[in-house]
Amino acid sequence: MKQRLAAIGTVETLPHRVATFLSREIESGELNPGARLPTEQELSEKFGVSRNV
């Protein structure tokens, strides 16, 4: 319940969304040790933003 209340009205910033995405990719095994991270262009396309946001 406490976590649910904390989440109400919270706006997740784009950097936090990207960090969460990358963390989940690592935890799920989609990104393996030593693998390259997605490029800026790939991330900007995935999140629907320009590079300079």
Biopython code that builds the backbone (N, CA, C, O; Angstrom):
import numpy as np
from Bio.PDB.StructureBuilder import StructureBuilder

atoms = [
    (1, "MET", "N", (0.827, -1.191, 0.000)),
    (1, "MET", "CA", (0.000, 0.000, 0.000)),
    (1, "MET", "C", (0.870, 1.253, 0.000)),
    (1, "MET", "O", (0.599, 2.208, -0.728)),
    (2, "LYS", "N", (1.905, 1.241, 0.813)),
    (2, "LYS", "CA", (2.775, 2.405, 0.903)),
    (2, "LYS", "C", (3.411, 2.720, -0.454)),
    (2, "LYS", "O", (3.482, 3.882, -0.853)),
    (3, "GLN", "N", (3.875, 1.677, -1.166)),
    (3, "GLN", "CA", (4.483, 1.882, -2.476)),
    (3, "GLN", "C", (3.469, 2.441, -3.461)),
    (3, "GLN", "O", (3.797, 3.304, -4.276)),
    (4, "ARG", "N", (2.256, 1.959, -3.389)),
    (4, "ARG", "CA", (1.221, 2.431, -4.305)),
    (4, "ARG", "C", (0.953, 3.915, -4.088)),
    (4, "ARG", "O", (0.814, 4.666, -5.053)),
    (5, "LEU", "N", (0.881, 4.341, -2.847)),
    (5, "LEU", "CA", (0.632, 5.749, -2.560)),
    (5, "LEU", "C", (1.789, 6.625, -3.023)),
    (5, "LEU", "O", (1.569, 7.739, -3.498)),
    (6, "ALA", "N", (2.994, 6.143, -2.892)),
    (6, "ALA", "CA", (4.150, 6.917, -3.323)),
    (6, "ALA", "C", (4.164, 7.092, -4.834)),
    (6, "ALA", "O", (4.659, 8.101, -5.336)),
    (7, "ALA", "N", (3.632, 6.131, -5.556)),
    (7, "ALA", "CA", (3.657, 6.186, -7.015)),
    (7, "ALA", "C", (2.613, 7.130, -7.590)),
    (7, "ALA", "O", (2.771, 7.615, -8.710)),
    (8, "ILE", "N", (1.558, 7.397, -6.848)),
    (8, "ILE", "CA", (0.500, 8.271, -7.350)),
    (8, "ILE", "C", (1.042, 9.687, -7.492)),
    (8, "ILE", "O", (1.600, 10.239, -6.544)),
    (9, "GLY", "N", (0.880, 10.267, -8.657)),
    (9, "GLY", "CA", (1.319, 11.633, -8.902)),
    (9, "GLY", "C", (2.806, 11.767, -9.187)),
    (9, "GLY", "O", (3.294, 12.880, -9.381)),
    (10, "THR", "N", (3.527, 10.672, -9.215)),
    (10, "THR", "CA", (4.951, 10.715, -9.503)),
    (10, "THR", "C", (5.157, 10.692, -11.011)),
    (10, "THR", "O", (4.614, 9.839, -11.712)),
    (11, "VAL", "N", (5.944, 11.634, -11.494)),
    (11, "VAL", "CA", (6.256, 11.677, -12.917)),
    (11, "VAL", "C", (7.656, 11.101, -13.096)),
    (11, "VAL", "O", (8.624, 11.594, -12.517)),
    (12, "GLU", "N", (7.745, 10.059, -13.901)),
    (12, "GLU", "CA", (9.037, 9.434, -14.151)),
    (12, "GLU", "C", (9.753, 10.224, -15.245)),
    (12, "GLU", "O", (9.212, 10.417, -16.334)),
    (13, "THR", "N", (10.953, 10.671, -14.956)),
    (13, "THR", "CA", (11.714, 11.437, -15.935)),
    (13, "THR", "C", (12.254, 10.512, -17.024)),
    (13, "THR", "O", (12.376, 9.304, -16.824)),
    (14, "LEU", "N", (12.570, 11.089, -18.158)),
    (14, "LEU", "CA", (13.110, 10.297, -19.262)),
    (14, "LEU", "C", (14.411, 9.594, -18.874)),
    (14, "LEU", "O", (14.560, 8.409, -19.173)),
    (15, "PRO", "N", (15.357, 10.271, -18.223)),
    (15, "PRO", "CA", (16.575, 9.544, -17.829)),
    (15, "PRO", "C", (16.273, 8.353, -16.919)),
    (15, "PRO", "O", (16.924, 7.314, -17.020)),
    (16, "HIS", "N", (15.296, 8.502, -16.039)),
    (16, "HIS", "CA", (14.926, 7.390, -15.161)),
    (16, "HIS", "C", (14.301, 6.260, -15.971)),
    (16, "HIS", "O", (14.571, 5.090, -15.700)),
    (17, "ARG", "N", (13.477, 6.585, -16.953)),
    (17, "ARG", "CA", (12.866, 5.560, -17.808)),
    (17, "ARG", "C", (13.930, 4.785, -18.573)),
    (17, "ARG", "O", (13.851, 3.563, -18.690)),
    (18, "VAL", "N", (14.927, 5.501, -19.094)),
    (18, "VAL", "CA", (16.007, 4.842, -19.841)),
    (18, "VAL", "C", (16.813, 3.941, -18.905)),
    (18, "VAL", "O", (17.139, 2.808, -19.259)),
    (19, "ALA", "N", (17.132, 4.445, -17.713)),
    (19, "ALA", "CA", (17.882, 3.642, -16.744)),
    (19, "ALA", "C", (17.105, 2.391, -16.350)),
    (19, "ALA", "O", (17.682, 1.309, -16.239)),
    (20, "THR", "N", (15.805, 2.534, -16.140)),
    (20, "THR", "CA", (14.963, 1.391, -15.794)),
    (20, "THR", "C", (14.945, 0.381, -16.933)),
    (20, "THR", "O", (15.048, -0.824, -16.703)),
    (21, "PHE", "N", (14.813, 0.874, -18.159)),
    (21, "PHE", "CA", (14.822, -0.002, -19.336)),
    (21, "PHE", "C", (16.126, -0.791, -19.410)),
    (21, "PHE", "O", (16.111, -2.008, -19.594)),
    (22, "LEU", "N", (17.259, -0.091, -19.266)),
    (22, "LEU", "CA", (18.553, -0.764, -19.358)),
    (22, "LEU", "C", (18.739, -1.762, -18.213)),
    (22, "LEU", "O", (19.278, -2.849, -18.420)),
    (23, "SER", "N", (18.301, -1.402, -17.021)),
    (23, "SER", "CA", (18.391, -2.323, -15.882)),
    (23, "SER", "C", (17.609, -3.598, -16.145)),
    (23, "SER", "O", (18.085, -4.699, -15.864)),
    (24, "ARG", "N", (16.421, -3.446, -16.679)),
    (24, "ARG", "CA", (15.594, -4.624, -16.974)),
    (24, "ARG", "C", (16.207, -5.478, -18.075)),
    (24, "ARG", "O", (16.130, -6.706, -18.026)),
    (25, "GLU", "N", (16.814, -4.838, -19.063)),
    (25, "GLU", "CA", (17.480, -5.586, -20.137)),
    (25, "GLU", "C", (18.640, -6.410, -19.574)),
    (25, "GLU", "O", (18.854, -7.551, -19.984)),
    (26, "ILE", "N", (19.377, -5.831, -18.643)),
    (26, "ILE", "CA", (20.499, -6.537, -18.022)),
    (26, "ILE", "C", (19.985, -7.682, -17.153)),
    (26, "ILE", "O", (20.475, -8.808, -17.240)),
    (27, "GLU", "N", (18.997, -7.384, -16.315)),
    (27, "GLU", "CA", (18.457, -8.402, -15.406)),
    (27, "GLU", "C", (17.827, -9.573, -16.156)),
    (27, "GLU", "O", (17.895, -10.713, -15.695)),
    (28, "SER", "N", (17.219, -9.299, -17.301)),
    (28, "SER", "CA", (16.551, -10.363, -18.057)),
    (28, "SER", "C", (17.521, -11.172, -18.919)),
    (28, "SER", "O", (17.153, -12.210, -19.470)),
    (29, "GLY", "N", (18.754, -10.695, -19.030)),
    (29, "GLY", "CA", (19.729, -11.398, -19.850)),
    (29, "GLY", "C", (19.754, -10.932, -21.296)),
    (29, "GLY", "O", (20.519, -11.460, -22.102)),
    (30, "GLU", "N", (18.929, -9.954, -21.633)),
    (30, "GLU", "CA", (18.937, -9.409, -22.997)),
    (30, "GLU", "C", (20.259, -8.699, -23.285)),
    (30, "GLU", "O", (20.755, -8.732, -24.411)),
    (31, "LEU", "N", (20.824, -8.058, -22.264)),
    (31, "LEU", "CA", (22.148, -7.449, -22.378)),
    (31, "LEU", "C", (23.102, -8.286, -21.541)),
    (31, "LEU", "O", (22.968, -8.360, -20.319)),
    (32, "ASN", "N", (24.048, -8.905, -22.193)),
    (32, "ASN", "CA", (25.006, -9.770, -21.513)),
    (32, "ASN", "C", (26.249, -8.988, -21.118)),
    (32, "ASN", "O", (26.509, -7.923, -21.678)),
    (33, "PRO", "N", (27.029, -9.503, -20.155)),
    (33, "PRO", "CA", (28.282, -8.845, -19.781)),
    (33, "PRO", "C", (29.165, -8.635, -21.011)),
    (33, "PRO", "O", (29.371, -9.553, -21.805)),
    (34, "GLY", "N", (29.673, -7.437, -21.154)),
    (34, "GLY", "CA", (30.533, -7.113, -22.284)),
    (34, "GLY", "C", (29.794, -6.684, -23.538)),
    (34, "GLY", "O", (30.415, -6.228, -24.498)),
    (35, "ALA", "N", (28.466, -6.826, -23.542)),
    (35, "ALA", "CA", (27.683, -6.424, -24.719)),
    (35, "ALA", "C", (27.626, -4.901, -24.802)),
    (35, "ALA", "O", (27.701, -4.198, -23.794)),
    (36, "ARG", "N", (27.492, -4.423, -26.019)),
    (36, "ARG", "CA", (27.351, -2.975, -26.207)),
    (36, "ARG", "C", (25.954, -2.532, -25.813)),
    (36, "ARG", "O", (24.967, -3.234, -26.038)),
    (37, "LEU", "N", (25.898, -1.349, -25.220)),
    (37, "LEU", "CA", (24.602, -0.754, -24.907)),
    (37, "LEU", "C", (23.978, -0.241, -26.198)),
    (37, "LEU", "O", (24.687, -0.020, -27.180)),
    (38, "PRO", "N", (22.659, -0.049, -26.209)),
    (38, "PRO", "CA", (22.028, 0.533, -27.399)),
    (38, "PRO", "C", (22.621, 1.922, -27.673)),
    (38, "PRO", "O", (23.006, 2.638, -26.748)),
    (39, "THR", "N", (22.686, 2.282, -28.942)),
    (39, "THR", "CA", (23.203, 3.604, -29.306)),
    (39, "THR", "C", (22.200, 4.685, -28.924)),
    (39, "THR", "O", (21.037, 4.398, -28.642)),
    (40, "GLU", "N", (22.666, 5.933, -28.920)),
    (40, "GLU", "CA", (21.761, 7.056, -28.651)),
    (40, "GLU", "C", (20.604, 7.055, -29.643)),
    (40, "GLU", "O", (19.454, 7.289, -29.269)),
    (41, "GLN", "N", (20.913, 6.793, -30.899)),
    (41, "GLN", "CA", (19.878, 6.780, -31.929)),
    (41, "GLN", "C", (18.841, 5.696, -31.642)),
    (41, "GLN", "O", (17.640, 5.941, -31.755)),
    (42, "GLU", "N", (19.297, 4.504, -31.275)),
    (42, "GLU", "CA", (18.367, 3.414, -30.961)),
    (42, "GLU", "C", (17.489, 3.765, -29.762)),
    (42, "GLU", "O", (16.286, 3.502, -29.770)),
    (43, "LEU", "N", (18.090, 4.360, -28.733)),
    (43, "LEU", "CA", (17.312, 4.743, -27.553)),
    (43, "LEU", "C", (16.328, 5.863, -27.875)),
    (43, "LEU", "O", (15.195, 5.853, -27.395)),
    (44, "SER", "N", (16.760, 6.833, -28.690)),
    (44, "SER", "CA", (15.851, 7.929, -29.027)),
    (44, "SER", "C", (14.665, 7.422, -29.841)),
    (44, "SER", "O", (13.546, 7.905, -29.672)),
    (45, "GLU", "N", (14.901, 6.458, -30.718)),
    (45, "GLU", "CA", (13.800, 5.867, -31.486)),
    (45, "GLU", "C", (12.878, 5.055, -30.576)),
    (45, "GLU", "O", (11.656, 5.125, -30.707)),
    (46, "LYS", "N", (13.458, 4.292, -29.660)),
    (46, "LYS", "CA", (12.667, 3.461, -28.746)),
    (46, "LYS", "C", (11.744, 4.312, -27.880)),
    (46, "LYS", "O", (10.593, 3.945, -27.646)),
    (47, "PHE", "N", (12.253, 5.455, -27.403)),
    (47, "PHE", "CA", (11.481, 6.294, -26.495)),
    (47, "PHE", "C", (10.778, 7.450, -27.201)),
    (47, "PHE", "O", (10.106, 8.256, -26.557)),
    (48, "GLY", "N", (10.928, 7.534, -28.512)),
    (48, "GLY", "CA", (10.214, 8.543, -29.287)),
    (48, "GLY", "C", (10.623, 9.971, -28.990)),
    (48, "GLY", "O", (9.782, 10.868, -28.927)),
    (49, "VAL", "N", (11.927, 10.180, -28.808)),
    (49, "VAL", "CA", (12.435, 11.523, -28.514)),
    (49, "VAL", "C", (13.620, 11.835, -29.420)),
    (49, "VAL", "O", (14.171, 10.946, -30.069)),
    (50, "SER", "N", (14.004, 13.103, -29.453)),
    (50, "SER", "CA", (15.198, 13.479, -30.196)),
    (50, "SER", "C", (16.415, 13.251, -29.304)),
    (50, "SER", "O", (16.276, 13.116, -28.089)),
    (51, "ARG", "N", (17.580, 13.208, -29.885)),
    (51, "ARG", "CA", (18.805, 12.949, -29.129)),
    (51, "ARG", "C", (19.074, 14.003, -28.075)),
    (51, "ARG", "O", (19.626, 13.688, -27.021)),
    (52, "ASN", "N", (18.700, 15.241, -28.330)),
    (52, "ASN", "CA", (19.071, 16.325, -27.421)),
    (52, "ASN", "C", (18.066, 16.579, -26.306)),
    (52, "ASN", "O", (18.143, 17.609, -25.635)),
    (53, "VAL", "N", (17.131, 15.667, -26.095)),
    (53, "VAL", "CA", (16.172, 15.843, -24.996)),
    (53, "VAL", "C", (16.820, 15.411, -23.711)),
    (53, "VAL", "O", (16.194, 15.474, -22.652)),
]
sb = StructureBuilder()
sb.init_structure("model")
sb.init_model(0)
sb.init_chain("A")
sb.init_seg("    ")
for serial, (resi, resn, name, xyz) in enumerate(atoms, 1):
    if name == "N":
        sb.init_residue(resn, " ", resi, " ")
    sb.init_atom(name, np.array(xyz, "f"), 0.0, 1.0, " ", f" {name:<3s}", serial, name[0])
structure = sb.get_structure()
